[in-house]
Amino acid sequence: MSSDSETAGRGTLLGFHRNVVFAGLVSFLTDTSTKMVYSVMPLFLMSLGASKTTLCVIEGIAESTAALVKSASGFFSDKIGRNKPFMAIGYAVTAIVTPVYAAAGSPLHVLLLRFVERFGKGVRTAPRDSLVAASAKENDTGRSFGLHKAMDNSGAIVGPLLAFGVLSLVAEGYRIVFLLAAIPAALGVITLLASIKEAARPKESRYLRFRFRDLPRRYYLLLGIVFLFTLGNSTDALLLVKASEVGVKIAFVPLVYLVFHVVSVLFSIPLGKLSDRIGREKVLVFGYLLYAGVYFGFGYSRDLCAIVGLFALYGLYSAATDGVQKAFVSDLLDANKRGTGLGIYNAMLGLTLLPASIIAGVLYDRVDSSVPFYFGAATAAAAAVLMIAFLGCNRRSPP
């Protein structure tokens, strides 16, 4: 185990460092809450009179504005050498905001609440990822991030199931879903405070002043590829709208979203472990190409069964990219700069979601419902080509 891991609370659980497991449990509880909300939010917004463009803009503004917080929280967690305080604040904000959605009366209200909730996510994300990276066993980073992704997505299975149960009992019971979602969010905060040990770092090893040249060139090249891919990776809300438009009944929309998360849970750890063995780039190329095929299918298909199958493949893409990208970023950074680097990475993802969502929403409403999916397929295919070139450069020029 690395020296970082030794300071991050001792002991293992289920073959992983206990911090990794409990960080995953906190994410499971919080994602149960947020996916209860998210799985019904597109339909709730449309019931308030929002268009598809409005829906995408709300998601894009909330994610992109809060993304600025991710880079700041990552840097300051490196500067003070602590992750847990940022995690506690971020998860607490989500727990407080979640039940307030029940009082929303317009899309503007939802936008304001989404911004505050995503602000909390921005505060916690980079410090949490830094904690996972610091706590991972040597040569086990991909597998550790895979476990975190699997537990996070397990919450994304339970959340839509609970939302489905509520909507099955109460027609358009969106506000009841929001109130109940506050319970697992609060339990996540309690688990964090009680179970996660700080990954404190000695003062002399802390990163006190940010300079762009302190981060390696390969890190910025990776960010460029991920940016291109993310530009065509608009909000999942459009996929839920697509499912509704091809004939999925409102109460069953959360279950379609659940299919995506079940597959992601099943494959996150195996694909994370595979990336430890064969290299992150190869797994990411597979994930990007799979995404291109899936999004092309969403644009082309009008068949209900095909759409459900595409959601399953979408889960496989998620398992091959989300955790693997974070592990790749961690690989490229010194230990005392991981919070900063992961913060910039997460901020870039969030900021790119605004133009991506606006492009997708406008194409959906004003051109054709298939076009935003074809656009996403094209950017993913281009990102896969660039990642292959990145792999070739790495072979010629080892770090």
N, C-alpha and C positions, 0 to 999 in steps of 0.2 A: 504494500500500500504506500502511496506517495506521502510525503511529509504534509501536504495540504490535507489529505484525508485524515491523518493522525490527529490534527487539531480540530477536525470537524465532528467531534463526538465519536467515541470508540465503540466497537462492536458491530456485528453483522446481523442481518435478519433476512431469512429466505435467500441467502447467498449474495445479498447486496449490503452495502453500507446502510445502517439504519436511517441515516438522514435521507438517503435516496428513497427508501420505502415510505417514510412518513411524509416527505415532500409529495410523493405520489398520492398518498392517502388524502392529504389536504387538497390536492388538485382534483381528486376523484369527487370529494364532497362539493367543492366549489363548482366543478363542471356539471355535476348533477343539477345544481341550482341554475347556472347560466344556460344550460341546454334546455331545461324546462322552459325558460323564458324565450330562448332563441328559436326553439322549434315552433313556437306559436306567434312570434313577433311579426313575421311578414303578413300573416293573416290578420292579426290585430291591427297593424298599421293600415292595411287595406280597408278594414272595417271602419277606420277613422277617416277614410277618404284619400289616403295616400296613393299616388301612382307608382308604377315600377321605378321610374326615375327618382321620385322622392324617396322611395325605400332605399335605393342604392346610395343616394347622396347622404342620407342620414347615417348609414353604416360607414360610408367613406369618411365623412367629417369626424364622426366619433372616434374611429380608429386612427385616423391620420393626426388629428390634433393631440390625442393622448399619446401618440407614438413619440412625440418630442420628449415626453416624460421618461420614456424607456432609456434613452441614451443618458439623460441626466442621472437617473437613479442608479444605472450601472456604474457610471463614473464615481459617484459619491460613495457607493458601497465599496469600491476599490480604495477610495481615498481614506475612509475611516476604518477599513478592514473588517466590516460587519455586513451581513446580509439579512439577518432575521428581523431587525426593526423595519426595514423597507417591506419585507414580506408581510409582516403583521399589519402595517398601515394599509397596504394594497388590498389584502383579503378582507379587512374590516370595512373598507369603503364599499366593496361589492355587497357584503352582507347587509349593510345599512340601506343601500340604494334599492336593492332588489324588490322589497315589498312596496316601494313607493310607485313602481310602475302601475300598480292597481289604481292609482289616482289620476293617471294620465288621461287627458280629454282631447288631445290633438297631436298630430305628428310633431309639432314643435316641442311639446312637453316630452315626448319620447326622445327627441334629439338631445335635449338638455340632460335627461337622465342617462342616456347612453354615453354622453360625453363624460359625466362624472364617474360612471361605472368603469368605463374604459381608462379613465385617469388612474383609477385604482389598479387596474391591470398593468398600466404602464409603470407604476411605482414598484410593483412586485416582480415583474417578469424577469428582467435581467439579473437581479440579485438571486432569485430562485434558481435560474439556470446556472449561475456561477456557483451556487452552493452544491448543486448536483454534480457539476464538473469537478469541484474540489473534493467531493466526498467519494467519487467513483474510484474503484480499484484500478491499478495500473493496467493498461491495455483493455479496459472494460468500459470505456466511455460510451461507445455506441450502444452497448447492451444496457447500461444504466439509463441513458436517455430513452432507450426503447421501453424500459419498464415504466418510466415516468409517463411516456406517451400512452402506453397501454392503460395505466391506471386513470390518466386524464380522460381517455376515451371511454373507459368503463363508466365513468360518470355521465358521459354523453350517451350511453345506452340507457342507464337508469332514468335520466332526466326526461327524454322523450317518452319513455314508457309511462312515467308518472303523469306527464302532460296528456298523453293519450287516454289514461284512465279518467282524468278530470273531464276532458272534452266528451268522452263517451257518456258520462253521467250528467253533465251540464252542457247543453248546446252553447257554443261560443263562450265557454267559461274561462276566458283568457285571464280575467282579473283574479280569479281564484287560483289559477296556476301561479301567478306572480306572488301572491301571498304565501302559498305553500313553499315556494322556492326559497324563501328566506330561511327555512329551517336547516337544510344541509349547508347553506352558506355560513350560518352561525356556527355549526358544528366544525366546519373547516377551520375557522379562526381559533376555536378552543383547542383543536388537535395541534395546530401549529404552535401555540403558546406552550402547550404541555409536553410536546414530544420531540421537537426539532432542536438540536444543539447548534450553537453558533460555530461557524467555520472561521474563527478569528485568525488574523494574520499579524505577525510582528510589525511594529511601526516602521522599521527600517525597510521592509519589503513592500510597503504600500505604494500605490501609484498616485502621486500627489499632483501632477500637472500634465494635462492632456496635450499631446502634440500629434498631428496626423502622421508624421514620419516614424513615430514610435511603433506603429502597427505595420506588419509586413505587407509587401506588395501583393503576395498571393491572397491575402485576406481581402484586399480591395478588388482584386479580379473576381473572387468568388462573389462578393457583394454585387458586382456588375451583372454577373450571370443570373443571380437570384432576382435582381431587380427586373431584368427582362422577362423572366418567367412570371413574376408576380404581377406585371403589368396586364397580363391576360387572365389573372387568377382573381376574378371579382368575387363579391360576397356570395356565400352559399345560399343566401336568401333567394337568389334567382333560380337555383336548382329546385328549391321547395315550391316556388311559384310554377315552375315548369311541370313538376309532378302534379300539382293541382290542376293545371290546364289540360293534361293528358287524361284526366279522369280519376285521380286519387281523391277520395272523399276527405273533407276537411279533418275529421277526427283521426284519419289514418295517415295524414301527412307526417306527424312525428314518428310514426313507425317506419316510414320510408327512410327518414333521416337516421333512424336507429340502425338500419341495415349497413349504412356507411360506417358507423362507429363500431359495430360488431366485427366487421372484417378488419378494421384498423387495429382493434385490440388484439385480435388473433395473430396478426403478422408484425406488430411493432417490435417486439423483442427479437423474433427470428431475423428480421431484416436489419435491425440494429446490430445484432451479433454478426451477421454476414458482412456488414460494412466494416466491423473490426478486423475481419479476416481478409477480405478481398479488396478493401479500399472504399472510401466514401463516394468517390467520383463514379464508380461503376454502378453502384446502387442508385445514385441520383439520376444518372442517364436513364436507367430503367424507369424510375419514377416519372421523369419528365415526359418520356415517350408514352408511357401509359396514360398520363394525364391528357396528352394530345389526342390519343385515341378515344378516351372517355368523353372529352368535351366535343369532339367531332360527332360522337354518337348522340350526345344531348341535343346538338343542333339538328341532326338528321332525323332522329327517331320521333314517331308519334304513337308508339305502341307502349301500353302500360307495363307489360312484363319486361320489355327491353329497358325501360327507364329504371325499374327496380334493379335489374342486373347491372346497369351502369352505376347506380349508387354503390353496389357491392365493389365494383372495380375502382370506384373513386376512393373507397376505404383502403384498398391495396396501395393506391398511389400515395395516400396520406401516410401510411405506415412506412413507405419507402423514402419519404422526403423530410417530414417535419422534424423528427428526432435526429435523423442522420445529418441534416443541415446544421443543427445546433452542435452536434458532436464534431462536425468538420470545422466549424468556427472555433470551437474550443481547442482543437488540435493545432490550429494555426497561431494561437496566442500564448504568450507567457502567462503563468498562473496569476500574477498580480495585475494583469490587464484584461482578464476574462470578463469581468463585470462590464467594463467599458466597451470591449469589443462586442459582447453579446447585446449590450444596450443599443449600440449603433445598428447592429444587425436587425434587432427587433423593431427599432424605430424606422429603419428603411422599409421593412415589410409593411408597417402600419401606414407610413406616409404614401407609399405606392398604392395602397388600397383606395385612396381618394380618386386619383385619375382613373384607376382600373374600374372602380365602381361607376363613376360618371360615364366613362366610355361604354360600359356594358349596359347601363340603364338607358342611355340615349339610343344606342343601337337597338335595344329590345323594343322601346316604345315607338321610335320614329323610322326605323328601317325594316327590321324583320326579327322575330323572336329567335331565329336560328343564328343570326350573324354574330352576336356576342360570343357564342360558343365556338364558332369557327375562328374568331379572332384569338380566343384563348388557346385553341389547338395550335395555331400558327406560332404564337410566341413561345409555347412550351417546346415545340419541335426545334425552334431556333435556339432555345436555351440548352437543349440536349446536344446540339451540334457544338456549341461553345464549350460545354462541359467535356466533351470528347477531346476538343483541342486543348483544354486546360489539363486534362490527364496526360496528353502527349507532351506538353511543355514540362510537366512535373517529372516525367521520365528522363527527359533530356537535361533538366536543371533541378537536381534534388535540393530541398531546402537546406 
